[in-house]
Amino acid sequence: MIRRLTIAALALGLASCSEPAPEKAAAPAATVAATPAGFEPTASPTLERVRRRGWVACGVHPGLPGFAFPDARGGWRGFDVDLCRAVAAAVLGEATKVRFTPVTAAARFDALRRGDIDILSRNTSQTLARDAGLGLTFPATTYYDGQGVLVARSLGLTSVEELGGARICVQAGTVSEGNLRDFFTTRDLRFRPVVLQSEDEARRTYETEGCDAFTADISALAASRALMANPASHMILPDPISREPLGPVVRQDDPAWADIVRWTVAALVLAEEKGLTSRTVEAARREASDPETRRLLGVEGELGPLLGLSGDWAYQVVRQVGSYGEVFRRNLGEDSGLKLARGLNALWNAPAPGLMYAAPIR
């Protein structure tokens, strides 16, 4: 009999996947140099608190393989986890200076607005109502996703539109509830929502046939399927029912902190475009002749101080965390247990182009 997987078991498998090269002891963040043309960056209250405290407070999913999960040793791993480590490397010079707080879907925005966390990195979709109506800012898209529907292969379905009259499990407090309702209403199809409080509860209900299908972001469905007793007996239907740009969230009242997060993501993406990795970036800092690479790594220009950061902020991000490609590959892609294709998350100039590119760092 096939044993049911647990998050810890999957995490142990993921832990064996490739990691960045062992880090050398990171030097303390350099003193911020004078800014170009005498410009004084807007002070960031969040950055000041982080520096006084000595660590970044990051809100993450309680347990979603590939994105955020505690491994067998209790350490946090995942795509969203690495983003917070990248921010810590940028602002404190050390990627390890992060403390992770698991937050539920229902509690995540309140935790951020109260100041319990400095950044929410929890597979969260950007919408107009969230961005403009909650006092929050979505600085960057880190993962282009869509909402999908998981069903048993034995049903022989080929489209979501064949689920008229079905019971569909969905998590409360997510965009998925509204997307599900919109999709079926516009097609004049009936369905019965089975609303659960967590992804884990929704997955268990689906597995025990308390519903006929399970809907969530496609990446989350892939993670949930990996935890099931027989993953191969379930499939994600090929027609997404929404667009879901996922990314970090910060408070709207600190635009300077939002800039730091935005350009940290840009540094990860540009590093991949320039062919930099955690293993090659040190040599590139000494030898690179390409002007944009030199600006990215702080060899020339004075861009870090515009963010209130040291000149080598992006170099520390890449050296300690890696490029966007490394982060994707070890957590979600070919070196992970999920083995998700890059798809829309490929670079804009990849052989199979995606949507991912960085604004110019100049």
Buried (B, 14 or more C-beta within 10 A) or exposed (E): EEEEBEBBBBBBBBBEBEBBBEBEEBEEBBEBEEBEEEEEBEEBEBBBBBBEEEBBBBBBBBBBBBBBBBBBEEEBBBBBBBBBBBBBBBBBBBBEBBBBBBBBBEBBBEBBBEEEBBBBBBBBBBBEEBBEEBEBBBBBBBBBBBBBBBBBEEBEBEEBBEBEEBBBBBBBBBBBBEBBEEBBEEEEBEBEBBBBEBBBBBBBBBBEEBBBBBBBBBBBBBBBBBBBEEBEEBBBBEEBBBEBBBBBBBBBEBBBBBBBBBBBBBBBBBBBBBEBBBEBBBEBBEEBEEEBBBBBBBBEBBBBBBBBBBBBBBBBBBBBBBBBBBBBBBBBBBBBBBEBEBEBBBBEEBEEEBEBBBEEBE
